[in-house]
């Protein structure tokens, strides 16, 4: 280097060294270099499993890390991220769990990324054939004008509760899920708690099995669900209109036991990734990747449909997605990392 002055030379040299260090840091994992595995929460629903396997594959093949998944309820695994017993929880519904919000404010957890471009939606659903019929199966519409939750009081005899035929049945989430308490408040706010039984499946799998059974038999069912999901990708469904999102009313629904909640749809929710703060601070390269990992809703729905119809396991589906969408991978990680991931797939 032909420098006129020593100070200029030193400055340029230090600047180049900084660039070199930054580039190296972006393509290596400080956590994994120490030999420690990255421990992921084992999420219990299909979209979370799919996202988790994409993240694990990129981390393993692109950054040379070891990973593990650890099972447990949502409250247990998210709590384990706050204590750094787990490092990553994929697919957290932002702003929905007070314990997580508190942990984030205390600096124990970082909430990063946007897994689905445009966010996620949830609500009260009915099978499409209830409203439109299904000529292929000889099903005629039984509630042709049903569009809104405001009409459900008049349709309780259609969605009859077999254990209490005087009421309709609303299939809620399992007890312990955040959506269960939100929906219980919504039933009050929509004045449906007198006409409908608040039915709780024991598990997420039992919830899906109940809905799937109704679809396969062509029976009417009113239930809560969310997108993206394997079930809604597989079964044509109609989300009933709800009153517009109202921030003040939402506070009487979400994380609330208000005796008189007022009506509000759930907000469109950004799906985030939780990482423990020690991990995020100690491994900026992996954290940067996780913060950039984002998929279009259409791609997620298509992938989840494959999980439902073809029974493709999440890991295989994750690899297929990465292979088919190198342009997406290129926006998540540096080129040298993307090359390692792509090379591992082509072997």
MIMAR-728389 format. One record per residue (C-alpha): residue number from 1; residue in three letters; chain; x, y, z. Coordinates in steps of 0.25 Angstrom, whole numbers. Example, Ala and Ser with C-alpha at 12.3 -4.5 7.8 and 13.67 -1.06 7.14 Angstrom:
+-----+-----+---+-------+-------+-------+
|   k |   r | c |    c1 |    c2 |    c3 |
+-----+-----+---+-------+-------+-------+
|   1 | ala | A |    49 |   -18 |    31 |
|   2 | ser | A |    55 |    -4 |    29 |
+-----+-----+---+-------+-------+-------+
This chain:
+-----+-----+---+-------+-------+-------+
|   k |   r | c |    c1 |    c2 |    c3 |
+-----+-----+---+-------+-------+-------+
|   1 | unk | A |     0 |     0 |     0 |
|   2 | unk | A |     6 |    13 |    -4 |
|   3 | unk | A |     2 |    23 |     7 |
|   4 | unk | A |     7 |    37 |     8 |
|   5 | unk | A |     5 |    38 |    23 |
|   6 | unk | A |     7 |    27 |    34 |
|   7 | unk | A |    -6 |    31 |    41 |
|   8 | unk | A |   -14 |    30 |    28 |
|   9 | unk | A |    -8 |    16 |    25 |
|  10 | unk | A |   -12 |    12 |    39 |
|  11 | unk | A |   -26 |    16 |    38 |
|  12 | unk | A |   -28 |     9 |    25 |
|  13 | unk | A |   -22 |    -4 |    30 |
|  14 | unk | A |   -30 |    -4 |    43 |
|  15 | unk | A |   -43 |    -1 |    34 |
|  16 | unk | A |   -40 |   -13 |    25 |
|  17 | unk | A |   -37 |   -22 |    37 |
|  18 | unk | A |   -51 |   -17 |    43 |
|  19 | unk | A |   -58 |   -21 |    29 |
|  20 | unk | A |   -51 |   -34 |    29 |
|  21 | unk | A |   -55 |   -37 |    44 |
|  22 | unk | A |   -69 |   -33 |    41 |
|  23 | unk | A |   -70 |   -42 |    29 |
|  24 | unk | A |   -64 |   -54 |    36 |
|  25 | unk | A |   -73 |   -52 |    48 |
|  26 | unk | A |   -86 |   -52 |    39 |
|  27 | unk | A |   -82 |   -66 |    34 |
|  28 | unk | A |   -78 |   -73 |    46 |
|  29 | unk | A |   -85 |   -77 |    59 |
|  30 | unk | A |   -78 |   -73 |    72 |
|  31 | unk | A |   -87 |   -82 |    80 |
|  32 | unk | A |   -85 |   -94 |    72 |
|  33 | unk | A |   -70 |   -92 |    71 |
|  34 | unk | A |   -70 |   -94 |    86 |
|  35 | unk | A |   -76 |  -108 |    83 |
|  36 | unk | A |   -89 |  -105 |    90 |
|  37 | unk | A |  -102 |  -109 |    83 |
|  38 | unk | A |  -113 |   -99 |    80 |
|  39 | unk | A |  -126 |  -104 |    87 |
|  40 | unk | A |  -139 |  -102 |    80 |
|  41 | unk | A |  -153 |  -103 |    86 |
|  42 | unk | A |  -160 |  -115 |    80 |
|  43 | unk | A |  -173 |  -107 |    75 |
|  44 | unk | A |  -186 |  -115 |    75 |
|  45 | unk | A |  -193 |  -110 |    62 |
|  46 | unk | A |  -189 |  -112 |    48 |
|  47 | unk | A |  -185 |   -98 |    44 |
|  48 | unk | A |  -176 |   -97 |    56 |
|  49 | unk | A |  -170 |  -110 |    53 |
|  50 | unk | A |  -168 |  -106 |    38 |
|  51 | unk | A |  -161 |   -93 |    42 |
|  52 | unk | A |  -153 |  -100 |    53 |
|  53 | unk | A |  -147 |  -110 |    43 |
|  54 | unk | A |  -144 |   -99 |    33 |
|  55 | unk | A |  -136 |   -91 |    43 |
|  56 | unk | A |  -129 |  -104 |    49 |
|  57 | unk | A |  -125 |  -108 |    35 |
|  58 | unk | A |  -119 |   -95 |    31 |
|  59 | unk | A |  -112 |   -94 |    45 |
|  60 | unk | A |  -106 |  -108 |    43 |
|  61 | unk | A |  -102 |  -108 |    29 |
|  62 | unk | A |   -99 |   -93 |    27 |
|  63 | unk | A |   -92 |   -90 |    40 |
|  64 | unk | A |   -87 |  -104 |    44 |
|  65 | unk | A |   -95 |  -105 |    57 |
|  66 | unk | A |  -101 |  -116 |    65 |
|  67 | unk | A |  -116 |  -114 |    69 |
|  68 | unk | A |  -125 |  -121 |    78 |
|  69 | unk | A |  -140 |  -120 |    80 |
|  70 | unk | A |  -147 |  -121 |    94 |
|  71 | unk | A |  -161 |  -124 |    96 |
|  72 | unk | A |  -171 |  -118 |   107 |
|  73 | unk | A |  -183 |  -109 |   107 |
|  74 | unk | A |  -182 |   -95 |   102 |
|  75 | unk | A |  -181 |   -89 |   116 |
|  76 | unk | A |  -170 |   -98 |   119 |
|  77 | unk | A |  -162 |   -97 |   107 |
|  78 | unk | A |  -163 |   -82 |   106 |
|  79 | unk | A |  -160 |   -81 |   120 |
|  80 | unk | A |  -147 |   -89 |   117 |
|  81 | unk | A |  -143 |   -79 |   107 |
|  82 | unk | A |  -144 |   -68 |   117 |
|  83 | unk | A |  -134 |   -76 |   126 |
|  84 | unk | A |  -125 |   -80 |   114 |
|  85 | unk | A |  -128 |   -94 |   116 |
|  86 | unk | A |  -133 |   -94 |   102 |
|  87 | unk | A |  -128 |   -84 |    92 |
|  88 | unk | A |  -139 |   -83 |    81 |
|  89 | unk | A |  -154 |   -84 |    81 |
|  90 | unk | A |  -159 |   -83 |    67 |
|  91 | unk | A |  -173 |   -77 |    64 |
|  92 | unk | A |  -177 |   -68 |    75 |
|  93 | unk | A |  -190 |   -60 |    73 |
|  94 | unk | A |  -185 |   -46 |    77 |
|  95 | unk | A |  -192 |   -39 |    88 |
|  96 | unk | A |  -201 |   -50 |    92 |
|  97 | unk | A |  -194 |   -56 |   105 |
|  98 | unk | A |  -192 |   -46 |   117 |
|  99 | unk | A |  -181 |   -55 |   123 |
| 100 | unk | A |  -173 |   -54 |   110 |
| 101 | unk | A |  -175 |   -39 |   109 |
| 102 | unk | A |  -170 |   -37 |   123 |
| 103 | unk | A |  -158 |   -46 |   120 |
| 104 | unk | A |  -154 |   -37 |   108 |
| 105 | unk | A |  -156 |   -25 |   116 |
| 106 | unk | A |  -147 |   -31 |   127 |
| 107 | unk | A |  -136 |   -33 |   116 |
| 108 | unk | A |  -137 |   -49 |   117 |
| 109 | unk | A |  -142 |   -51 |   103 |
| 110 | unk | A |  -141 |   -44 |    90 |
| 111 | unk | A |  -153 |   -45 |    81 |
| 112 | unk | A |  -148 |   -44 |    66 |
| 113 | unk | A |  -152 |   -47 |    52 |
| 114 | unk | A |  -165 |   -48 |    44 |
| 115 | unk | A |  -167 |   -62 |    40 |
| 116 | unk | A |  -179 |   -60 |    30 |
| 117 | unk | A |  -179 |   -48 |    21 |
| 118 | unk | A |  -192 |   -40 |    25 |
| 119 | unk | A |  -195 |   -47 |    38 |
| 120 | unk | A |  -204 |   -57 |    43 |
| 121 | unk | A |  -219 |   -57 |    44 |
| 122 | unk | A |  -229 |   -65 |    53 |
| 123 | unk | A |  -243 |   -66 |    57 |
| 124 | unk | A |  -256 |   -74 |    57 |
| 125 | unk | A |  -258 |   -84 |    45 |
| 126 | unk | A |  -268 |   -93 |    39 |
| 127 | unk | A |  -266 |  -103 |    27 |
| 128 | unk | A |  -268 |   -97 |    14 |
| 129 | unk | A |  -279 |  -107 |    11 |
| 130 | unk | A |  -288 |  -102 |    22 |
| 131 | unk | A |  -290 |   -89 |    14 |
| 132 | unk | A |  -288 |   -93 |     0 |
| 133 | unk | A |  -290 |  -108 |     0 |
| 134 | unk | A |  -282 |  -119 |    -7 |
| 135 | unk | A |  -288 |  -124 |   -20 |
| 136 | unk | A |  -277 |  -135 |   -21 |
| 137 | unk | A |  -281 |  -141 |    -8 |
| 138 | unk | A |  -296 |  -138 |    -9 |
| 139 | unk | A |  -296 |  -128 |     2 |
| 140 | unk | A |  -306 |  -116 |     1 |
| 141 | unk | A |  -303 |  -103 |     8 |
| 142 | unk | A |  -310 |  -103 |    22 |
| 143 | unk | A |  -306 |   -88 |    25 |
| 144 | unk | A |  -305 |   -81 |    12 |
| 145 | unk | A |  -306 |   -67 |    18 |
| 146 | unk | A |  -296 |   -69 |    29 |
| 147 | unk | A |  -285 |   -59 |    29 |
| 148 | unk | A |  -283 |   -53 |    42 |
| 149 | unk | A |  -282 |   -57 |    57 |
| 150 | unk | A |  -293 |   -47 |    59 |
| 151 | unk | A |  -302 |   -58 |    53 |
| 152 | unk | A |  -298 |   -70 |    61 |
| 153 | unk | A |  -309 |   -68 |    71 |
| 154 | unk | A |  -319 |   -72 |    61 |
| 155 | unk | A |  -310 |   -84 |    57 |
| 156 | unk | A |  -308 |   -91 |    70 |
| 157 | unk | A |  -317 |  -103 |    66 |
| 158 | unk | A |  -308 |  -106 |    54 |
| 159 | unk | A |  -295 |  -107 |    62 |
| 160 | unk | A |  -302 |  -115 |    72 |
| 161 | unk | A |  -295 |  -120 |    85 |
| 162 | unk | A |  -297 |  -135 |    86 |
| 163 | unk | A |  -295 |  -135 |   101 |
| 164 | unk | A |  -305 |  -123 |   102 |
| 165 | unk | A |  -315 |  -123 |    90 |
| 166 | unk | A |  -321 |  -110 |    96 |
| 167 | unk | A |  -308 |  -102 |    92 |
| 168 | unk | A |  -299 |  -101 |    80 |
| 169 | unk | A |  -284 |  -105 |    82 |
| 170 | unk | A |  -272 |   -96 |    79 |
| 171 | unk | A |  -259 |  -104 |    78 |
| 172 | unk | A |  -249 |   -95 |    86 |
| 173 | unk | A |  -234 |   -98 |    88 |
| 174 | unk | A |  -228 |  -107 |    99 |
| 175 | unk | A |  -228 |  -101 |   113 |
| 176 | unk | A |  -215 |   -94 |   115 |
| 177 | unk | A |  -213 |   -89 |   101 |
| 178 | unk | A |  -214 |   -73 |   100 |
| 179 | unk | A |  -225 |   -74 |    89 |
| 180 | unk | A |  -234 |   -82 |    99 |
| 181 | unk | A |  -236 |   -71 |   109 |
| 182 | unk | A |  -237 |   -61 |    98 |
| 183 | unk | A |  -248 |   -69 |    91 |
| 184 | unk | A |  -255 |   -71 |   104 |
| 185 | unk | A |  -256 |   -55 |   106 |
| 186 | unk | A |  -260 |   -54 |    91 |
| 187 | unk | A |  -272 |   -63 |    94 |
| 188 | unk | A |  -276 |   -54 |   105 |
| 189 | unk | A |  -274 |   -41 |    96 |
| 190 | unk | A |  -282 |   -47 |    85 |
| 191 | unk | A |  -293 |   -51 |    94 |
| 192 | unk | A |  -291 |   -66 |    90 |
| 193 | unk | A |  -288 |   -72 |   104 |
| 194 | unk | A |  -302 |   -75 |   107 |
| 195 | unk | A |  -305 |   -82 |    93 |
| 196 | unk | A |  -292 |   -89 |    91 |
| 197 | unk | A |  -284 |   -99 |   100 |
| 198 | unk | A |  -270 |   -95 |   101 |
| 199 | unk | A |  -264 |  -109 |    97 |
| 200 | unk | A |  -249 |  -111 |   100 |
| 201 | unk | A |  -241 |  -123 |    94 |
| 202 | unk | A |  -230 |  -129 |   102 |
| 203 | unk | A |  -219 |  -126 |    93 |
| 204 | unk | A |  -216 |  -119 |    80 |
| 205 | unk | A |  -216 |  -133 |    73 |
| 206 | unk | A |  -230 |  -136 |    79 |
| 207 | unk | A |  -234 |  -122 |    74 |
| 208 | unk | A |  -230 |  -125 |    59 |
| 209 | unk | A |  -236 |  -139 |    60 |
| 210 | unk | A |  -249 |  -134 |    64 |
| 211 | unk | A |  -249 |  -124 |    52 |
| 212 | unk | A |  -244 |  -134 |    42 |
| 213 | unk | A |  -254 |  -144 |    46 |
| 214 | unk | A |  -265 |  -134 |    44 |
| 215 | unk | A |  -260 |  -130 |    30 |
| 216 | unk | A |  -258 |  -145 |    26 |
| 217 | unk | A |  -273 |  -148 |    30 |
| 218 | unk | A |  -278 |  -135 |    24 |
| 219 | unk | A |  -284 |  -130 |    38 |
| 220 | unk | A |  -285 |  -116 |    42 |
| 221 | unk | A |  -275 |  -111 |    52 |
| 222 | unk | A |  -272 |   -97 |    58 |
| 223 | unk | A |  -258 |   -96 |    63 |
| 224 | unk | A |  -246 |   -87 |    65 |
| 225 | unk | A |  -234 |   -87 |    56 |
| 226 | unk | A |  -222 |   -79 |    51 |
| 227 | unk | A |  -214 |   -78 |    38 |
| 228 | unk | A |  -204 |   -82 |    34 |
| 229 | unk | A |  -208 |   -97 |    37 |
| 230 | unk | A |  -208 |  -110 |    31 |
| 231 | unk | A |  -223 |  -112 |    35 |
| 232 | unk | A |  -228 |  -100 |    27 |
| 233 | unk | A |  -219 |  -102 |    16 |
| 234 | unk | A |  -225 |  -116 |    14 |
| 235 | unk | A |  -240 |  -113 |    17 |
| 236 | unk | A |  -247 |  -102 |    10 |
| 237 | unk | A |  -252 |   -93 |    21 |
| 238 | unk | A |  -259 |   -79 |    23 |
| 239 | unk | A |  -255 |   -70 |    34 |
| 240 | unk | A |  -267 |   -63 |    40 |
| 241 | unk | A |  -267 |   -47 |    40 |
| 242 | unk | A |  -264 |   -41 |    54 |
| 243 | unk | A |  -265 |   -27 |    59 |
| 244 | unk | A |  -253 |   -19 |    54 |
| 245 | unk | A |  -241 |   -19 |    63 |
| 246 | unk | A |  -243 |    -9 |    75 |
| 247 | unk | A |  -231 |    -7 |    83 |
| 248 | unk | A |  -239 |    -3 |    96 |
| 249 | unk | A |  -248 |   -15 |    94 |
| 250 | unk | A |  -236 |   -25 |    91 |
| 251 | unk | A |  -231 |   -21 |   105 |
| 252 | unk | A |  -244 |   -27 |   111 |
| 253 | unk | A |  -241 |   -40 |   103 |
| 254 | unk | A |  -227 |   -43 |   103 |
| 255 | unk | A |  -220 |   -47 |   116 |
| 256 | unk | A |  -233 |   -42 |   123 |
| 257 | unk | A |  -244 |   -47 |   132 |
| 258 | unk | A |  -253 |   -35 |   130 |
| 259 | unk | A |  -267 |   -39 |   133 |
| 260 | unk | A |  -273 |   -31 |   122 |
| 261 | unk | A |  -263 |   -31 |   110 |
| 262 | unk | A |  -266 |   -23 |    98 |
| 263 | unk | A |  -266 |   -29 |    83 |
| 264 | unk | A |  -253 |   -29 |    75 |
| 265 | unk | A |  -246 |   -37 |    65 |
| 266 | unk | A |  -232 |   -42 |    68 |
| 267 | unk | A |  -221 |   -33 |    62 |
| 268 | unk | A |  -213 |   -38 |    51 |
| 269 | unk | A |  -201 |   -44 |    58 |
| 270 | unk | A |  -187 |   -44 |    54 |
| 271 | unk | A |  -181 |   -58 |    56 |
| 272 | unk | A |  -167 |   -56 |    63 |
| 273 | unk | A |  -155 |   -64 |    68 |
| 274 | unk | A |  -151 |   -64 |    83 |
| 275 | unk | A |  -137 |   -65 |    86 |
| 276 | unk | A |  -130 |   -65 |    99 |
| 277 | unk | A |  -122 |   -52 |   102 |
| 278 | unk | A |  -109 |   -59 |   105 |
| 279 | unk | A |  -110 |   -66 |    92 |
| 280 | unk | A |  -114 |   -54 |    84 |
| 281 | unk | A |  -103 |   -46 |    90 |
| 282 | unk | A |   -93 |   -57 |    89 |
| 283 | unk | A |   -96 |   -61 |    74 |
| 284 | unk | A |  -100 |   -49 |    65 |
| 285 | unk | A |   -98 |   -58 |    53 |
| 286 | unk | A |  -109 |   -68 |    56 |
| 287 | unk | A |  -118 |   -57 |    62 |
| 288 | unk | A |  -117 |   -49 |    49 |
| 289 | unk | A |  -121 |   -61 |    41 |
| 290 | unk | A |  -133 |   -63 |    50 |
| 291 | unk | A |  -137 |   -49 |    49 |
| 292 | unk | A |  -137 |   -49 |    34 |
| 293 | unk | A |  -144 |   -63 |    32 |
| 294 | unk | A |  -158 |   -59 |    26 |
| 295 | unk | A |  -167 |   -67 |    16 |
| 296 | unk | A |  -179 |   -63 |     8 |
| 297 | unk | A |  -192 |   -68 |    13 |
| 298 | unk | A |  -195 |   -75 |     0 |
| 299 | unk | A |  -183 |   -83 |     1 |
| 300 | unk | A |  -185 |   -87 |    15 |
| 301 | unk | A |  -200 |   -91 |    12 |
| 302 | unk | A |  -195 |  -100 |     0 |
| 303 | unk | A |  -184 |  -106 |     9 |
| 304 | unk | A |  -194 |  -109 |    20 |
| 305 | unk | A |  -204 |  -115 |    10 |
| 306 | unk | A |  -193 |  -125 |     7 |
| 307 | unk | A |  -191 |  -128 |    21 |
| 308 | unk | A |  -206 |  -131 |    22 |
| 309 | unk | A |  -209 |  -139 |     9 |
| 310 | unk | A |  -196 |  -146 |     7 |
| 311 | unk | A |  -191 |  -147 |    21 |
| 312 | unk | A |  -178 |  -141 |    18 |
| 313 | unk | A |  -170 |  -140 |    30 |
| 314 | unk | A |  -165 |  -125 |    34 |
| 315 | unk | A |  -151 |  -128 |    32 |
| 316 | unk | A |  -152 |  -133 |    18 |
| 317 | unk | A |  -162 |  -122 |    15 |
| 318 | unk | A |  -152 |  -112 |    20 |
| 319 | unk | A |  -141 |  -117 |    11 |
| 320 | unk | A |  -150 |  -117 |    -1 |
| 321 | unk | A |  -154 |  -103 |     2 |
| 322 | unk | A |  -140 |   -98 |     3 |
| 323 | unk | A |  -136 |  -105 |   -10 |
| 324 | unk | A |  -148 |   -99 |   -18 |
| 325 | unk | A |  -146 |   -85 |   -12 |
| 326 | unk | A |  -131 |   -81 |   -13 |
| 327 | unk | A |  -135 |   -67 |   -15 |
| 328 | unk | A |  -142 |   -67 |    -1 |
| 329 | unk | A |  -129 |   -73 |     5 |
| 330 | unk | A |  -121 |   -62 |    -1 |
| 331 | unk | A |  -128 |   -52 |     6 |
| 332 | unk | A |  -126 |   -59 |    20 |
| 333 | unk | A |  -111 |   -62 |    20 |
| 334 | unk | A |   -98 |   -58 |    14 |
| 335 | unk | A |   -95 |   -64 |     0 |
| 336 | unk | A |   -84 |   -73 |     6 |
| 337 | unk | A |   -94 |   -79 |    16 |
| 338 | unk | A |  -105 |   -80 |     5 |
| 339 | unk | A |   -94 |   -88 |    -3 |
| 340 | unk | A |   -92 |   -98 |     8 |
| 341 | unk | A |  -106 |  -100 |    10 |
| 342 | unk | A |  -109 |  -102 |    -5 |
| 343 | unk | A |   -97 |  -111 |    -6 |
| 344 | unk | A |  -102 |  -120 |     5 |
| 345 | unk | A |  -116 |  -122 |    -2 |
| 346 | unk | A |  -109 |  -126 |   -15 |
| 347 | unk | A |  -101 |  -137 |   -10 |
+-----+-----+---+-------+-------+-------+
